[in-house]
Amino acid sequence: MKIVVTSGKRKTATARAVIRPGVGRVRINKVPIEIHEPELARMKIMEPLIIAKELAKKVDIDVTAQGGGFMAQAEAARTAIARALLEFSGDEELRKAFLEYDRMLLVNDVRRKLPKIQGGRGARARRQTSYR
């Protein structure tokens, strides 16, 4: 029996996907993907499953995501799922399909938040000065 473990990252969220032969069950933090909320995040996570078509129906995927917000977790999970499907199948056509759809399916998004700087409320915002 073949089991593949992969990971994905986005901002401060990390997701780990475990893929094994099965009947097409996908769980995100032990919650079936069909009832995962919010809907926007669910659709984001399902993108690699829709592209993989038949392969997605032959495997069970368990994803654990932690850190960051719900959307960052969803994007980390979709990267982990896409990588897992690719490693499990070893299919070059699937790799091309993923890259053609969205490169972030296979590559972690390296962008991070700009740190806050003293003298203002945020990274770029500054306190106003009056010269009178």
C-alpha positions in Angstrom: 0.0 0.0 0.0 1.4 3.4 -1.1 1.1 6.3 1.3 2.5 9.8 0.4 2.9 12.7 2.8 3.3 16.2 1.5 3.1 19.8 2.8 2.1 23.2 1.6 2.6 26.7 3.0 1.0 30.2 2.7 1.9 33.2 4.9 2.1 31.6 8.4 -0.3 28.7 7.6 1.1 25.2 7.0 -0.9 22.1 5.8 0.1 18.5 5.7 -1.6 16.1 3.3 -1.6 12.3 3.7 -2.8 10.4 0.6 -3.6 6.7 0.5 -5.6 4.4 -1.9 -9.3 4.7 -1.1 -12.7 5.8 -2.4 -12.3 9.5 -2.8 -12.7 10.8 0.8 -11.2 14.2 1.5 -11.0 15.5 5.0 -9.7 18.9 6.2 -8.9 18.9 9.9 -11.1 15.8 10.2 -14.1 17.6 8.6 -15.3 16.1 5.2 -14.7 18.6 2.4 -18.4 18.5 1.4 -19.3 20.4 4.6 -16.2 22.5 5.0 -17.0 26.2 5.5 -16.7 28.9 4.2 -17.7 28.0 0.7 -15.0 30.1 -1.0 -12.3 28.3 0.9 -13.9 24.9 0.0 -13.8 25.8 -3.7 -10.2 26.8 -3.4 -9.3 23.5 -1.8 -11.2 21.5 -4.5 -9.4 23.0 -7.5 -6.6 20.3 -7.7 -9.2 17.6 -7.1 -11.3 18.8 -10.1 -8.2 19.0 -12.3 -7.1 15.5 -11.3 -10.6 14.1 -12.2 -10.3 10.2 -12.1 -7.3 10.0 -9.8 -9.1 12.0 -7.0 -11.8 9.3 -6.9 -9.3 6.5 -6.2 -7.6 8.0 -3.2 -8.4 9.2 0.4 -6.8 12.4 1.5 -6.4 13.7 5.1 -5.2 17.3 5.5 -4.2 18.9 8.8 -3.8 22.7 8.6 -2.6 25.0 11.3 -1.6 28.7 11.7 -2.7 31.7 9.7 -6.2 32.5 8.7 -8.9 30.3 7.1 -8.0 31.5 3.6 -4.2 31.0 4.0 -5.0 27.5 5.4 -7.1 26.7 2.4 -4.4 27.8 0.0 -1.8 25.8 1.9 -4.1 22.8 1.8 -4.6 23.0 -2.0 -0.8 23.1 -2.5 -0.4 20.1 -0.2 -3.2 18.2 -2.0 -1.9 19.0 -5.5 1.7 17.9 -4.6 0.3 14.7 -3.0 -1.7 13.8 -6.1 1.3 14.5 -8.3 3.7 12.4 -6.2 1.2 9.6 -5.8 0.5 9.3 -9.6 3.9 10.4 -11.0 2.0 11.7 -14.0 3.7 14.3 -16.1 0.5 15.3 -17.8 -1.1 16.1 -14.4 1.9 18.3 -13.6 1.5 20.2 -16.8 -2.3 20.6 -16.1 -1.6 22.0 -12.6 1.1 24.4 -13.8 -1.1 25.6 -16.7 -4.0 26.3 -14.3 -2.1 28.0 -11.5 1.6 27.7 -10.6 0.8 28.2 -6.9 -0.7 24.7 -6.9 2.8 23.3 -6.8 4.9 26.2 -5.5 4.6 27.7 -2.1 3.7 31.4 -2.1 6.7 33.1 -0.5 5.2 36.5 0.1 5.1 37.6 3.7 3.7 40.5 5.6 5.8 43.6 5.8 6.8 44.3 9.5 5.4 47.3 11.3 7.9 50.2 11.6 8.1 52.6 14.6 6.5 56.0 14.0 3.2 54.8 12.5 0.3 52.5 12.8 1.4 49.9 10.3 4.0 48.9 7.7 3.6 52.0 5.5 1.2 54.3 7.4 2.9 57.2 9.3 1.7 59.7 11.9 0.8 63.0 10.4 3.0 66.0 11.3 1.9 69.7 11.4 4.6 72.3 11.0 2.7 75.2 12.8 
